[in-house]
C-alpha cells in the first residue's frame, strides 16, 4: 500500500470558562493518506487493507504519542474517511483489531474498546474522532472528540486513516461516573 501524506495535528486547551486547565489538555491526531487499491470497484476480500493496517496502527500510534510531548496517553480513538470512489467498508477495513492492537501497543496498553467512526467524503471532509479512556469506558470525564480534517484529502481513490490520543479528560468535567483514579483496568469497563 502507498502512503501519500502523513499529518500530525496538535490541539491544546489552556483554559475553559475562564478557568486554567492544569495540566493542559493536549489532543493529538496522527493521520495517513493512503491510496485505496479498491477504489471504483467491488472487492470481496479486503484482507490486504486489514494486514497493512497493523503497520499503520504502529506508525500513527507512535507519531501521536510522540506529539503528546512526554505526557502519557489516557484516552484514544480512531477514524477513517474513504474517498468518493471507495466504500465506507474500505475505511472500516483499516480500523479492525489489527490496527487497534498496534495502537494499544504504542500507547502503552489499553484494556478498553477503541471508539471509532468512519464515513465517505470528498477532499477536505472532516470527521469527529470519538475519544474514551484507554483502560475503562465508564470514565465519563474522558468522553470527548477531536475534529480532524486533511485539506487535500481524501482524493477519490484514497482513505484518510486517523489515530487520536489525549493526555487527560475534558476540562472542568463534573458529571460523575467512574473517576480515573478508580480505574482497575481489568475488563475495559471499570
C-alpha positions, 0 to 999 in steps of 0.5 A: 500500500502507498502512503501519500501524506502523513499529518500530525495535528496538535490541539491544546486547551489552556483554559475553559470558562475562564478557568486554567486547565492544569495540566493542559489538555493536549489532543493529538491526531496522527493521520495517513493518506493512503491510496485505496487499491479498491477504489471504483470497484467491488472487492470481496476480500479486503484482507490486504487493507486489514494486514497493512493496517497493523503497520499503520496502527504502529506508525500513527500510534507512535507519531501521536504519542510522540506529539503528546510531548512526554505526557502519557496517553489516557484516552484514544480513538480512531477514524477513517474517511474513504474517498468518493470512489471507495466504500465506507467498508474500505475505511472500516477495513483499516480500523479492525483489531489489527490496527487497534492492537498496534495502537494499544501497543504504542500507547502503552496498553489499553484494556478498553474498546477503541471508539471509532467512526468512519464515513465517505467524503470528498477532499477536505471532509472532516470527521469527529474522532470519538475519544474514551479512556484507554483502560475503562469506558465508564470514565465519563470525564474522558468522553470527548472528540477531536475534529480532524480534517486533511485539506487535500484529502481524501482524493477519490481513490484514497482513505484518510486513516486517523489515530487520536490520543489525549493526555487527560479528560475534558476540562472542568468535567463534573458529571460523575461516573467512574473517576480515573483514579478508580480505574482497575483496568481489568475488563475495559469497563471499570 
